[in-house]
Amino acid sequence: MSALQFQSLLGLPLLCALAWACGGCRRGVRPRIVAAGLLGQVLLGAALLHVPPLRAAFALVGGAVNALAAATRAGTSLVFGYLGGAPLPFAETAPGASFILFFQALPLVLVVGALSAVLYHWRVLPAVVALLARGLRWLFGLSGACNLGVAANVFVGMVEAPLLVRHWLGGFSRAELFVTMVAGLATISGNMLVVYATMIAPVVPDAAGQLLAASLISAPAAILTALLMMPEREGAPPSPDAEAAQPRLYDSTMDALVRGTADGLGLLLGIMASLIVFVALVALANAALEPLTGLTLQQIAAWLFWPLAWAMGVPAGECATVARLLGVKVVVNEFVSYLELASTGGAGLSERSRLVLAYALCGFTNFGSVGIMVTGMAAMCPERRAEIVSLGLPSLVAASIACCMAGATVGLLTPP
């Protein structure tokens, strides 16, 4: 084991200690939960990264992402012409200047949203989710709808996953509610996974498979950090067993295709609006802050997140770069962080550090996503609105630590 791998190994219990220290309850943490969470992450990561058949599956996932990107480009080229990726009618004087994010990358959300809806209607996604939920039950001893909500978050968004268990949300214990919220922020949805993988493919090998592995590893990490911050009370009644009762959402394949496209359009416009607003607000804050202090929000974030970068096993000389992008993720969103990682080519970072960073960025851990999740879940379960709102910021803290745990796990399993 190299020194950097040992640094990642040391970082995992340090991140556990941080989650425990950030919680409001210092008692009730069960050793079984800690052991299951850490072993679950490491064993899952080892299987996904080092078992040859699963490694080969990464190449298949990458090929599927490339096929989706090419198919989407055919559609955007037809609708938007050269803005959407069709051949340019003029010479490009600045390399890369013809790439327009909204017209070429973001429409993937529409295609993947429609396909996801069809796969759900065909019961493919529910079968995979139920399998993962049973694995989480075996690891953590959680039962029923809470497992289903966490498992669904690996493939769908932080609002869509609770929709699958909305009939049981009102009966969740406070800890189960918190686990569901943390899992929603610590993972990414399938449509965004495809977009991010397309963006960072030149920087991170097997990007699609790596991001899928990151989202899977983040599921036990999210449960662990959530239960360290808010342990389940002994004797709390289990939530209902909903693993076999995933509701049908669509009347037919065509209905799934149409509604999935419409949902994707809403997400596409929401991403566009969020990017404009949050990037503008950060620029405005920096314009006011820098003349007074000589610092920007990104520089402040680089200091605050430096220990987390080190705990993931990043070399000290590269921690500032990794920490700054972690800070950008929380202040703005992970889209901007991945975009900067891709546009700079991971300048100043080794291949291992780029991989660790890709795992740590793989989650909706930002203030905007907290607002979206809290609003959506409060609408589903209005009788617990105040409780959901009060858990919003703590869930952001727990999910951020969980994403760093995923980074530390891949750091432990990846030699320099």
VOPAGU-2260 file (C-alpha; in pm, 1 decimal, decimal comma):
REM VOPAGU-2260
SITE   aa  ch    i         X         Y         Z
SITE  MET   A    0       0,0       0,0       0,0
SITE  SER   A    1     138,6     340,3    -101,1
SITE  ALA   A    2     151,6     643,7     128,0
SITE  LEU   A    3    -137,4     809,1     -59,2
SITE  GLN   A    4    -351,2     496,1     -31,4
SITE  PHE   A    5    -277,9     484,2     341,4
SITE  GLN   A    6    -380,6     851,9     356,0
SITE  SER   A    7    -718,0     755,8     202,3
SITE  LEU   A    8    -750,1     466,0     447,5
SITE  LEU   A    9    -691,5     706,6     735,9
SITE  GLY   A   10    -933,3     954,0     581,4
SITE  LEU   A   11   -1233,7     719,5     596,9
SITE  PRO   A   12   -1255,0     702,9     980,4
SITE  LEU   A   13   -1170,0    1074,6     997,4
SITE  LEU   A   14   -1468,3    1151,4     773,9
SITE  CYS   A   15   -1683,8     926,4     995,4
SITE  ALA   A   16   -1566,7    1122,1    1298,7
SITE  LEU   A   17   -1652,2    1449,3    1123,3
SITE  ALA   A   18   -2004,9    1329,2    1048,4
SITE  TRP   A   19   -2049,2    1216,6    1408,9
SITE  ALA   A   20   -1919,3    1550,8    1538,3
SITE  CYS   A   21   -2158,5    1744,3    1311,5
SITE  GLY   A   22   -2460,2    1553,3    1444,1
SITE  GLY   A   23   -2684,6    1667,8    1722,7
SITE  CYS   A   24   -2691,2    1327,0    1891,1
SITE  ARG   A   25   -2374,0    1182,6    2040,9
SITE  ARG   A   26   -2534,9     855,1    2154,9
SITE  GLY   A   27   -2702,4     567,0    1980,6
SITE  VAL   A   28   -2452,4     509,0    1700,3
SITE  ARG   A   29   -2433,8     133,4    1651,3
SITE  PRO   A   30   -2092,1     -18,2    1567,4
SITE  ARG   A   31   -2266,3    -249,0    1320,2
SITE  ILE   A   32   -2376,2      52,7    1114,0
SITE  VAL   A   33   -2022,5     194,4    1101,3
SITE  ALA   A   34   -1869,7    -140,9    1006,1
SITE  ALA   A   35   -2138,0    -208,8     744,0
SITE  GLY   A   36   -2100,6     135,8     591,9
SITE  LEU   A   37   -1722,1     126,9     563,0
SITE  LEU   A   38   -1700,2    -236,2     450,1
SITE  GLY   A   39   -1988,7    -185,9     209,0
SITE  GLN   A   40   -1812,8     102,5      38,0
SITE  VAL   A   41   -1473,8     -68,8      18,3
SITE  LEU   A   42   -1604,2    -407,8     -98,6
SITE  LEU   A   43   -1838,5    -251,4    -352,0
SITE  GLY   A   44   -1560,7     -27,1    -478,4
SITE  ALA   A   45   -1315,8    -317,2    -500,9
SITE  ALA   A   46   -1567,9    -521,4    -699,6
SITE  LEU   A   47   -1652,9    -239,6    -938,7
SITE  LEU   A   48   -1292,5    -133,6    -993,1
SITE  HIS   A   49   -1101,1    -462,2    -990,5
SITE  VAL   A   50   -1331,9    -751,6   -1088,1
SITE  PRO   A   51   -1269,6    -805,6   -1463,1
SITE  PRO   A   52   -1633,0    -872,1   -1570,9
SITE  LEU   A   53   -1750,0    -557,9   -1394,1
SITE  ARG   A   54   -1460,6    -359,4   -1536,9
SITE  ALA   A   55   -1562,9    -483,0   -1880,9
SITE  ALA   A   56   -1914,6    -360,7   -1808,5
SITE  PHE   A   57   -1769,0     -11,5   -1764,2
SITE  ALA   A   58   -1668,6     -18,0   -2130,4
SITE  LEU   A   59   -2024,0    -116,4   -2224,3
SITE  VAL   A   60   -2165,3     171,0   -2020,0
SITE  GLY   A   61   -1921,2     406,8   -2188,0
SITE  GLY   A   62   -2023,4     277,7   -2530,3
SITE  ALA   A   63   -2390,4     328,3   -2443,3
SITE  VAL   A   64   -2320,1     686,4   -2334,8
SITE  ASN   A   65   -2134,4     754,9   -2660,8
SITE  ALA   A   66   -2425,1     612,0   -2858,0
SITE  LEU   A   67   -2671,3     831,1   -2667,7
SITE  ALA   A   68   -2455,4    1137,1   -2727,7
SITE  ALA   A   69   -2430,7    1064,0   -3101,7
SITE  ALA   A   70   -2805,5    1002,9   -3129,0
SITE  THR   A   71   -2881,1    1323,1   -2940,4
SITE  ARG   A   72   -2643,4    1515,7   -3165,7
SITE  ALA   A   73   -2844,5    1394,2   -3467,1
SITE  GLY   A   74   -3155,4    1547,6   -3313,0
SITE  THR   A   75   -2993,7    1873,8   -3206,2
SITE  SER   A   76   -2826,6    1911,2   -3546,1
SITE  LEU   A   77   -3164,9    1884,1   -3714,6
SITE  VAL   A   78   -3333,9    2132,9   -3482,4
SITE  PHE   A   79   -3052,5    2381,1   -3412,5
SITE  GLY   A   80   -2821,3    2334,1   -3709,5
SITE  TYR   A   81   -2455,1    2411,7   -3646,0
SITE  LEU   A   82   -2544,3    2543,0   -3298,5
SITE  GLY   A   83   -2646,9    2186,0   -3213,2
SITE  GLY   A   84   -2338,5    2016,3   -3355,8
SITE  ALA   A   85   -2396,4    2012,8   -3732,9
SITE  PRO   A   86   -2099,4    2105,3   -3959,7
SITE  LEU   A   87   -2003,4    2470,3   -3933,8
SITE  PRO   A   88   -2075,8    2692,3   -4236,8
SITE  PHE   A   89   -1762,4    2892,2   -4157,5
SITE  ALA   A   90   -1406,5    2836,0   -4038,6
SITE  GLU   A   91   -1365,8    2806,4   -3661,4
SITE  THR   A   92   -1095,2    3053,7   -3561,7
SITE  ALA   A   93   -1089,5    2965,9   -3190,4
SITE  PRO   A   94   -1079,3    2589,5   -3117,0
SITE  GLY   A   95   -1379,0    2483,6   -2909,3
SITE  ALA   A   96   -1566,4    2811,7   -2957,9
SITE  SER   A   97   -1842,2    2637,3   -3154,8
SITE  PHE   A   98   -1941,3    2426,1   -2852,2
SITE  ILE   A   99   -2257,4    2571,6   -2698,2
SITE  LEU   A  100   -2353,4    2402,3   -2372,8
SITE  PHE   A  101   -2729,9    2446,6   -2393,6
SITE  PHE   A  102   -2765,0    2327,4   -2753,5
SITE  GLN   A  103   -2512,7    2042,1   -2757,1
SITE  ALA   A  104   -2466,7    1890,3   -2408,9
SITE  LEU   A  105   -2782,4    1958,9   -2211,1
SITE  PRO   A  106   -3032,2    1804,4   -2460,4
SITE  LEU   A  107   -2900,7    1465,8   -2345,2
SITE  VAL   A  108   -3128,3    1522,4   -2045,7
SITE  LEU   A  109   -3431,4    1496,5   -2274,9
SITE  VAL   A  110   -3326,2    1168,9   -2436,1
SITE  VAL   A  111   -3219,1     998,7   -2113,3
SITE  GLY   A  112   -3530,7    1123,1   -1933,4
SITE  ALA   A  113   -3751,4     963,3   -2197,7
SITE  LEU   A  114   -3554,2     636,3   -2194,2
SITE  SER   A  115   -3561,0     623,3   -1814,5
SITE  ALA   A  116   -3937,8     655,6   -1813,8
SITE  VAL   A  117   -3969,5     373,5   -2068,2
SITE  LEU   A  118   -3734,5     148,8   -1868,3
SITE  TYR   A  119   -3938,5     220,4   -1555,5
SITE  HIS   A  120   -4264,0     133,1   -1734,3
SITE  TRP   A  121   -4108,0    -191,0   -1861,5
SITE  ARG   A  122   -4017,8    -269,6   -1496,2
SITE  VAL   A  123   -3644,8    -286,1   -1569,1
SITE  LEU   A  124   -3549,3      -3,3   -1332,0
SITE  PRO   A  125   -3782,5    -122,8   -1053,7
SITE  ALA   A  126   -3620,6    -468,1   -1065,0
SITE  VAL   A  127   -3269,9    -322,1   -1035,4
SITE  VAL   A  128   -3379,3     -86,0    -758,1
SITE  ALA   A  129   -3543,6    -367,4    -562,3
SITE  LEU   A  130   -3224,8    -574,6    -587,0
SITE  LEU   A  131   -3015,0    -286,7    -454,7
SITE  ALA   A  132   -3269,2    -223,5    -177,7
SITE  ARG   A  133   -3234,7    -583,2     -58,3
SITE  GLY   A  134   -2857,3    -537,8     -46,6
SITE  LEU   A  135   -2895,7    -226,9     167,4
SITE  ARG   A  136   -3132,2    -413,1     400,0
SITE  TRP   A  137   -2873,3    -687,9     445,3
SITE  LEU   A  138   -2595,6    -434,0     513,1
SITE  PHE   A  139   -2768,1    -190,1     747,0
SITE  GLY   A  140   -3071,3    -366,0     882,6
SITE  LEU   A  141   -3300,3     -90,0     755,8
SITE  SER   A  142   -3630,1    -209,3     624,2
SITE  GLY   A  143   -3906,7    -126,0     387,7
SITE  ALA   A  144   -3959,2     197,0     201,7
SITE  CYS   A  145   -3643,5     364,8     332,0
SITE  ASN   A  146   -3427,6     110,2     146,0
SITE  LEU   A  147   -3632,7     160,5    -168,0
SITE  GLY   A  148   -3593,9     538,3    -152,4
SITE  VAL   A  149   -3216,8     516,8    -109,5
SITE  ALA   A  150   -3176,9     258,6    -386,3
SITE  ALA   A  151   -3389,1     460,3    -629,4
SITE  ASN   A  152   -3172,0     766,2    -572,3
SITE  VAL   A  153   -2881,6     586,8    -743,2
SITE  PHE   A  154   -3071,0     602,7   -1073,2
SITE  VAL   A  155   -3322,1     888,2   -1048,5
SITE  GLY   A  156   -3325,7    1236,9    -900,0
SITE  MET   A  157   -3364,1    1357,7    -543,9
SITE  VAL   A  158   -3732,9    1441,8    -599,0
SITE  GLU   A  159   -3827,1    1150,8    -826,1
SITE  ALA   A  160   -3696,8     887,5    -579,9
SITE  PRO   A  161   -3915,4    1002,3    -286,6
SITE  LEU   A  162   -4210,9     995,6    -527,6
SITE  LEU   A  163   -4174,5     616,8    -534,0
SITE  VAL   A  164   -4227,0     601,4    -156,5
SITE  ARG   A  165   -4447,1     906,5    -103,6
SITE  HIS   A  166   -4729,6     691,8      36,4
SITE  TRP   A  167   -4496,1     588,6     321,5
SITE  LEU   A  168   -4307,8     915,6     383,4
SITE  GLY   A  169   -4545,1    1019,6     659,2
SITE  GLY   A  170   -4463,3     702,1     854,2
SITE  PHE   A  171   -4085,4     737,3     833,1
SITE  SER   A  172   -3894,9     791,3    1153,5
SITE  ARG   A  173   -3691,5    1112,5    1169,4
SITE  ALA   A  174   -3372,8     915,1    1101,1
SITE  GLU   A  175   -3525,6     738,3     798,3
SITE  LEU   A  176   -3643,6    1070,7     659,9
SITE  PHE   A  177   -3293,8    1208,3     704,5
SITE  VAL   A  178   -3137,1     903,5     535,8
SITE  THR   A  179   -3365,7     950,5     234,3
SITE  MET   A  180   -3274,2    1318,6     204,1
SITE  VAL   A  181   -2900,0    1258,4     239,0
SITE  ALA   A  182   -2909,6     982,9     -24,1
SITE  GLY   A  183   -3088,8    1219,1    -261,7
SITE  LEU   A  184   -2808,0    1473,5    -237,9
SITE  ALA   A  185   -2514,0    1229,2    -227,5
SITE  THR   A  186   -2599,1    1057,6    -559,7
SITE  ILE   A  187   -2682,3    1176,1    -912,0
SITE  SER   A  188   -2961,5    1082,0   -1149,2
SITE  GLY   A  189   -2904,7     875,6   -1461,2
SITE  ASN   A  190   -2967,6    1160,0   -1703,4
SITE  MET   A  191   -2713,9    1387,8   -1535,3
SITE  LEU   A  192   -2468,2    1099,1   -1513,8
SITE  VAL   A  193   -2474,7    1075,7   -1892,7
SITE  VAL   A  194   -2422,5    1451,2   -1931,4
SITE  TYR   A  195   -2130,9    1461,7   -1685,8
SITE  ALA   A  196   -1970,0    1150,5   -1832,2
SITE  THR   A  197   -1980,6    1307,4   -2177,4
SITE  MET   A  198   -1820,0    1623,9   -2041,3
SITE  ILE   A  199   -1529,7    1465,0   -1852,8
SITE  ALA   A  200   -1460,4    1168,6   -2083,8
SITE  PRO   A  201   -1139,4    1328,2   -2218,8
SITE  VAL   A  202   -1011,3    1379,1   -1860,8
SITE  VAL   A  203   -1128,9    1066,5   -1674,6
SITE  PRO   A  204   -1096,3     723,3   -1843,6
SITE  ASP   A  205   -1415,9     512,9   -1844,9
SITE  ALA   A  206   -1600,9     821,4   -1722,2
SITE  ALA   A  207   -1952,8     678,2   -1746,7
SITE  GLY   A  208   -1865,8     358,6   -1559,8
SITE  GLN   A  209   -1669,8     551,8   -1298,4
SITE  LEU   A  210   -1960,4     788,7   -1228,3
SITE  LEU   A  211   -2201,1     496,1   -1205,4
SITE  ALA   A  212   -1965,5     331,1    -956,5
SITE  ALA   A  213   -1942,5     659,2    -763,5
SITE  SER   A  214   -2320,7     684,8    -734,7
SITE  LEU   A  215   -2343,7     321,7    -618,9
SITE  ILE   A  216   -2067,1     363,9    -358,2
SITE  SER   A  217   -2230,0     684,3    -234,3
SITE  ALA   A  218   -2547,3     496,4    -136,4
SITE  PRO   A  219   -2395,4     310,8     164,5
SITE  ALA   A  220   -2182,5     618,1     237,0
SITE  ALA   A  221   -2497,4     830,9     257,1
SITE  ILE   A  222   -2667,1     589,5     497,2
SITE  LEU   A  223   -2354,5     579,2     712,6
SITE  THR   A  224   -2310,2     956,1     739,1
SITE  ALA   A  225   -2682,5    1009,4     795,9
SITE  LEU   A  226   -2698,3     757,0    1080,8
SITE  LEU   A  227   -2377,2     894,4    1233,1
SITE  MET   A  228   -2531,4    1241,8    1244,8
SITE  MET   A  229   -2878,9    1120,0    1340,1
SITE  PRO   A  230   -2881,8     763,2    1479,8
SITE  GLU   A  231   -3197,0     558,0    1460,3
SITE  ARG   A  232   -3358,7     523,4    1802,4
SITE  GLU   A  233   -3358,3     174,7    1948,9
SITE  GLY   A  234   -3699,8      16,5    1919,4
SITE  ALA   A  235   -3820,9     259,7    1652,3
SITE  PRO   A  236   -4093,2      94,0    1443,9
SITE  PRO   A  237   -3971,7      -5,6    1098,2
SITE  SER   A  238   -4118,1     164,2     794,3
SITE  PRO   A  239   -4360,4     -39,0     583,6
SITE  ASP   A  240   -4223,4    -298,3     344,4
SITE  ALA   A  241   -4258,9    -125,7       9,5
SITE  GLU   A  242   -3988,6    -305,1    -186,5
SITE  ALA   A  243   -4240,2    -509,9    -380,2
SITE  ALA   A  244   -4494,5    -230,1    -419,6
SITE  GLN   A  245   -4336,4      19,2    -657,8
SITE  PRO   A  246   -4629,8     197,9    -822,0
SITE  ARG   A  247   -4694,3     206,8   -1193,9
SITE  LEU   A  248   -4656,6     563,2   -1316,1
SITE  TYR   A  249   -4744,7     531,5   -1686,0
SITE  ASP   A  250   -5035,2     385,8   -1881,1
SITE  SER   A  251   -4833,5     270,0   -2181,3
SITE  THR   A  252   -4490,7     288,4   -2342,3
SITE  MET   A  253   -4598,0     588,5   -2548,5
SITE  ASP   A  254   -4728,7     760,0   -2234,5
SITE  ALA   A  255   -4394,0     695,9   -2063,6
SITE  LEU   A  256   -4206,4     833,6   -2364,1
SITE  VAL   A  257   -4415,1    1150,6   -2383,2
SITE  ARG   A  258   -4421,1    1220,6   -2009,7
SITE  GLY   A  259   -4053,6    1132,6   -1969,4
SITE  THR   A  260   -3968,0    1383,7   -2241,0
SITE  ALA   A  261   -4183,0    1648,5   -2072,8
SITE  ASP   A  262   -4016,4    1582,8   -1737,7
SITE  GLY   A  263   -3677,7    1604,5   -1906,9
SITE  LEU   A  264   -3771,3    1939,3   -2058,5
SITE  GLY   A  265   -3858,2    2074,8   -1714,3
SITE  LEU   A  266   -3525,1    1953,3   -1582,6
SITE  LEU   A  267   -3339,5    2098,6   -1882,2
SITE  LEU   A  268   -3490,6    2444,5   -1831,1
SITE  GLY   A  269   -3431,3    2420,8   -1456,1
SITE  ILE   A  270   -3062,8    2343,1   -1510,3
SITE  MET   A  271   -3028,2    2633,8   -1750,7
SITE  ALA   A  272   -3194,9    2875,8   -1511,0
SITE  SER   A  273   -2995,9    2750,9   -1210,5
SITE  LEU   A  274   -2666,2    2782,7   -1395,0
SITE  ILE   A  275   -2739,6    3138,9   -1499,7
SITE  VAL   A  276   -2862,3    3250,1   -1157,8
SITE  PHE   A  277   -2604,2    3080,2    -935,7
SITE  VAL   A  278   -2305,5    3168,0   -1153,6
SITE  ALA   A  279   -2429,4    3527,1   -1162,1
SITE  LEU   A  280   -2477,4    3536,7    -783,9
SITE  VAL   A  281   -2129,0    3399,3    -720,2
SITE  ALA   A  282   -1981,7    3656,0    -960,1
SITE  LEU   A  283   -2177,2    3928,5    -779,9
SITE  ALA   A  284   -2061,5    3808,0    -438,6
SITE  ASN   A  285   -1701,0    3795,9    -559,1
SITE  ALA   A  286   -1730,7    4148,3    -700,5
SITE  ALA   A  287   -1835,5    4273,1    -355,4
SITE  LEU   A  288   -1600,1    4052,2    -152,0
SITE  GLU   A  289   -1273,8    4075,3    -343,3
SITE  PRO   A  290   -1218,0    4453,8    -313,4
SITE  LEU   A  291   -1274,7    4433,5      63,7
SITE  THR   A  292   -1081,1    4118,4     149,5
SITE  GLY   A  293    -877,5    4027,8    -156,1
SITE  LEU   A  294   -1051,5    3688,9    -151,2
SITE  THR   A  295   -1315,2    3518,7    -364,3
SITE  LEU   A  296   -1569,3    3258,3    -256,9
SITE  GLN   A  297   -1367,2    2997,4    -445,6
SITE  GLN   A  298   -1051,5    3084,4    -250,3
SITE  ILE   A  299   -1236,1    3068,0      80,5
SITE  ALA   A  300   -1383,2    2731,0     -20,2
SITE  ALA   A  301   -1033,9    2606,1    -109,9
SITE  TRP   A  302    -923,8    2668,7     249,3
SITE  LEU   A  303   -1235,2    2519,0     408,5
SITE  PHE   A  304   -1231,4    2201,9     196,9
SITE  TRP   A  305    -854,4    2147,0     205,4
SITE  PRO   A  306    -873,9    1894,8     495,9
SITE  LEU   A  307   -1143,9    1699,6     311,7
SITE  ALA   A  308    -929,6    1685,8      -1,1
SITE  TRP   A  309    -638,2    1554,9     205,8
SITE  ALA   A  310    -862,8    1296,2     374,7
SITE  MET   A  311    -952,1    1157,3      32,6
SITE  GLY   A  312    -586,2    1078,7     -32,6
SITE  VAL   A  313    -500,5    1372,5    -259,3
SITE  PRO   A  314    -133,3    1481,3    -249,1
SITE  ALA   A  315     -81,2    1797,0     -43,9
SITE  GLY   A  316      36,4    1991,8    -348,5
SITE  GLU   A  317    -291,6    1918,9    -531,0
SITE  CYS   A  318    -530,6    1964,0    -237,5
SITE  ALA   A  319    -594,2    2334,2    -306,6
SITE  THR   A  320    -717,4    2263,7    -661,5
SITE  VAL   A  321    -939,7    1975,2    -551,0
SITE  ALA   A  322   -1071,8    2171,7    -252,4
SITE  ARG   A  323   -1160,4    2470,7    -470,8
SITE  LEU   A  324   -1366,5    2256,2    -706,8
SITE  LEU   A  325   -1539,5    2093,0    -408,4
SITE  GLY   A  326   -1624,2    2440,7    -285,5
SITE  VAL   A  327   -1755,8    2546,7    -626,5
SITE  LYS   A  328   -1977,1    2236,7    -619,6
SITE  VAL   A  329   -2137,0    2339,7    -289,7
SITE  VAL   A  330   -2162,4    2713,1    -361,8
SITE  VAL   A  331   -2278,4    2683,4    -725,3
SITE  ASN   A  332   -2328,8    2319,8    -831,6
SITE  GLU   A  333   -2143,3    2011,4    -950,3
SITE  PHE   A  334   -2214,7    2096,9   -1314,2
SITE  VAL   A  335   -1982,8    2398,3   -1300,2
SITE  SER   A  336   -1715,9    2194,7   -1119,0
SITE  TYR   A  337   -1724,4    1917,7   -1379,9
SITE  LEU   A  338   -1727,1    2178,1   -1656,4
SITE  GLU   A  339   -1414,4    2342,1   -1515,8
SITE  LEU   A  340   -1245,8    2004,0   -1469,6
SITE  ALA   A  341   -1317,8    1923,0   -1833,7
SITE  SER   A  342   -1224,1    2264,5   -1974,7
SITE  THR   A  343    -889,6    2279,0   -1792,6
SITE  GLY   A  344    -807,7    1915,0   -1865,8
SITE  GLY   A  345    -745,6    1858,5   -1495,7
SITE  ALA   A  346    -444,9    2090,8   -1509,4
SITE  GLY   A  347    -215,8    2041,3   -1210,3
SITE  LEU   A  348    -380,9    1713,2   -1108,6
SITE  SER   A  349    -249,1    1361,7   -1150,2
SITE  GLU   A  350    -467,5    1096,8   -1313,5
SITE  ARG   A  351    -541,8     946,4    -971,2
SITE  SER   A  352    -642,3    1284,6    -824,0
SITE  ARG   A  353    -872,3    1351,0   -1120,7
SITE  LEU   A  354   -1041,8    1016,9   -1055,6
SITE  VAL   A  355   -1079,3    1087,5    -682,2
SITE  LEU   A  356   -1222,1    1431,1    -763,6
SITE  ALA   A  357   -1467,3    1286,1   -1016,9
SITE  TYR   A  358   -1606,1    1056,8    -744,2
SITE  ALA   A  359   -1623,7    1335,0    -484,1
SITE  LEU   A  360   -1811,0    1567,0    -722,2
SITE  CYS   A  361   -2067,4    1297,7    -805,3
SITE  GLY   A  362   -2364,5    1425,9    -605,1
SITE  PHE   A  363   -2622,5    1704,0    -587,7
SITE  THR   A  364   -2457,3    1861,5    -283,9
SITE  ASN   A  365   -2529,7    2230,4    -333,2
SITE  PHE   A  366   -2766,2    2486,4    -187,1
SITE  GLY   A  367   -2986,6    2500,5    -496,0
SITE  SER   A  368   -3046,5    2124,9    -488,2
SITE  VAL   A  369   -3136,1    2141,9    -119,2
SITE  GLY   A  370   -3406,4    2394,7    -203,7
SITE  ILE   A  371   -3542,5    2177,9    -484,3
SITE  MET   A  372   -3544,9    1864,1    -267,2
SITE  VAL   A  373   -3704,0    2029,6      35,8
SITE  THR   A  374   -3974,4    2192,0    -176,6
SITE  GLY   A  375   -4056,4    1866,5    -354,5
SITE  MET   A  376   -4062,6    1648,3     -43,3
SITE  ALA   A  377   -4265,8    1903,2     153,8
SITE  ALA   A  378   -4527,1    1899,0    -122,1
SITE  MET   A  379   -4540,9    1517,0    -105,1
SITE  CYS   A  380   -4564,8    1508,9     273,9
SITE  PRO   A  381   -4712,3    1842,4     391,2
SITE  GLU   A  382   -4781,9    1714,1     743,8
SITE  ARG   A  383   -4402,5    1694,9     802,8
SITE  ARG   A  384   -4307,7    2011,1     617,2
SITE  ALA   A  385   -4140,8    2179,5     914,7
SITE  GLU   A  386   -3933,0    1869,5     987,7
SITE  ILE   A  387   -3824,1    1834,7     625,9
SITE  VAL   A  388   -3719,8    2201,1     611,9
SITE  SER   A  389   -3521,6    2171,8     936,1
SITE  LEU   A  390   -3328,7    1872,5     795,5
SITE  GLY   A  391   -3232,1    2050,4     472,5
SITE  LEU   A  392   -2895,2    2200,4     566,9
SITE  PRO   A  393   -2787,4    1905,5     787,6
SITE  SER   A  394   -2856,2    1676,8     491,6
SITE  LEU   A  395   -2625,3    1892,6     276,6
SITE  VAL   A  396   -2345,5    1850,4     532,7
SITE  ALA   A  397   -2396,0    1474,1     559,2
SITE  ALA   A  398   -2418,4    1427,6     181,5
SITE  SER   A  399   -2101,4    1632,3     124,4
SITE  ILE   A  400   -1913,6    1406,4     366,2
SITE  ALA   A  401   -2061,7    1098,3     196,1
SITE  CYS   A  402   -1933,7    1212,8    -144,4
SITE  CYS   A  403   -1588,8    1266,0       6,8
SITE  MET   A  404   -1608,3     911,9     147,2
SITE  ALA   A  405   -1666,7     784,2    -206,7
SITE  GLY   A  406   -1358,1     979,6    -313,0
SITE  ALA   A  407   -1154,9     833,3     -26,2
SITE  THR   A  408   -1273,4     482,1    -118,4
SITE  VAL   A  409   -1150,6     509,8    -476,7
SITE  GLY   A  410    -833,0     671,7    -345,2
SITE  LEU   A  411    -774,3     369,6    -121,2
SITE  LEU   A  412    -828,8     127,2    -409,4
SITE  THR   A  413    -625,8     318,2    -672,5
SITE  PRO   A  414    -244,6     318,2    -651,8
SITE  PRO   A  415     -54,8     632,6    -761,6
